[in-house]
Every structure is written in C-alpha cells, then in structure tokens.
Amino acid sequence: MIFSIAHANADEAAHANVLGAWSDLVVGKRPEGLVDCYLLKTDDTVQVVAAWDSVDHHDRAVHEEGDHPGYAVFEAAGLDCTHTVHNVLGSIHQH
C-alpha cells in the first residue's frame, strides 16, 4: 500500500473552490486501486491524502487515466500542487 499526498497553499477564497471540487470528486467515479482519500486543511495549506492498493494503481491514475484525486481537486480550484508518494511500512487499525 502507498499514500500519495498532494498539497497546495490556498487562501480562504480558494478554499471554497477546493470544497466544490472535492464535492464533485466524492460523487464521481473513483480510480481503480484507490482505497481511501482525505481532504485536509491547515491555515494556509490544503492536502489531498490518498491510500492506494499499489504504486501501479497510483501511477495509472496519474499518467494514463488523469483522474488522481489530488490533481482533480487542485486543477479545478486553479491551484498548483506539490505531490509526494510514500510507501507504507506499518499501520495500526482500530477494530
């Protein structure tokens, strides 16, 4: 499993655009291999954190399908984002 994190600086005016794009994403088609996805906010930064079954699924969503959730949200809001990919080395789940 991997996590991808896309983040961009966004002022309060851009937050409304991000939320609108996120709403569209929630009801839309999900890319193959997407496990979970979260929209996070601090004072001046918005992040889209996505868990993927594999790096192959992630890469297909970015390169072939063009439907990576982070890019979809930030492009629709007119924001440039930075993107990182992290391998999951361990996890703790509540049952």
Phi, psi and omega per residue, in radians:
M1 nan 2.541 3.057
I2 -2.277 2.797 2.996
F3 -2.064 2.391 2.999
S4 -2.014 2.442 -3.125
I5 -2.205 2.051 3.038
A6 -1.899 2.303 -3.128
H7 -2.496 2.652 -3.135
A8 -2.617 2.634 3.001
N9 -1.316 2.396 -3.114
A10 -2.545 2.199 3.057
D11 -1.363 3.063 -3.080
E12 -1.023 -0.631 3.131
A13 -1.112 -0.676 -3.133
A14 -1.264 -0.434 -3.138
H15 -1.032 -0.674 3.123
A16 -1.106 -0.699 3.105
N17 -1.150 -0.674 3.105
V18 -1.104 -0.793 -3.133
L19 -1.111 -0.655 3.084
G20 -1.123 -0.751 3.112
A21 -1.150 -0.666 3.104
W22 -1.104 -0.749 3.125
S23 -1.024 -0.715 3.090
D24 -1.110 -0.673 -3.128
L25 -1.166 -0.690 -3.092
V26 -1.056 -0.670 -3.099
V27 -1.638 -0.066 -3.088
G28 -1.561 -3.077 3.100
K29 -1.222 2.412 3.119
R30 -1.730 2.458 3.112
P31 -1.136 2.595 3.088
E32 -1.054 2.368 3.086
G33 1.550 -0.080 3.093
L34 -1.338 2.114 -3.094
V35 -1.585 -0.949 -3.138
D36 -2.549 2.769 3.095
C37 -2.621 2.434 -3.069
Y38 -2.307 2.499 3.019
L39 -1.859 2.105 -3.080
L40 -2.101 2.645 -3.114
K41 -2.474 2.382 2.879
T42 -2.013 -2.958 -3.086
D43 -0.936 -0.810 -3.047
D44 -2.240 0.188 -3.116
T45 -2.276 2.425 3.025
V46 -2.049 2.402 3.127
Q47 -2.223 2.524 2.930
V48 -2.013 1.997 -3.113
V49 -1.894 2.149 -3.074
A50 -2.190 2.363 3.033
A51 -1.742 2.334 -3.087
W52 -2.170 2.585 3.061
D53 -1.052 -0.659 -3.080
S54 -2.719 2.850 3.064
V55 -1.159 -0.529 3.097
D56 -1.100 -0.769 3.087
H57 -1.075 -0.766 3.121
H58 -1.040 -0.874 -3.078
D59 -1.104 -0.656 3.077
R60 -1.096 -0.721 3.134
A61 -1.116 -0.604 -3.134
V62 -1.372 -0.879 -2.929
H63 -1.640 -0.700 -3.027
E64 -1.685 -0.797 -3.040
E65 -1.595 -0.457 -3.132
G66 1.146 0.481 -3.101
D67 -2.155 0.571 3.041
H68 -1.107 2.267 -3.038
P69 -1.036 -0.657 3.139
G70 -1.105 -0.802 3.140
Y71 -1.153 -0.702 -3.137
A72 -1.044 -0.767 -3.119
V73 -1.166 -0.862 -3.041
F74 -1.271 -0.641 3.094
E75 -1.113 -0.745 3.141
A76 -1.133 -0.523 3.131
A77 -1.540 -0.035 3.128
G78 1.277 0.515 -3.114
L79 -1.989 2.494 3.004
D80 -1.513 2.352 -3.109
C81 -2.099 2.798 2.987
T82 -1.838 2.544 -3.003
H83 -2.347 2.286 3.058
T84 -2.270 2.692 3.119
V85 -2.165 2.356 -3.069
H86 -2.229 2.307 3.018
N87 -1.374 2.388 3.099
V88 -1.443 2.107 3.128
L89 -1.720 -0.348 3.128
G90 -2.956 2.831 3.115
S91 -2.691 2.750 3.052
I92 -2.210 2.206 -3.131
H93 -2.053 2.451 3.040
Q94 -1.545 2.328 -3.127
H95 -1.769 nan nan
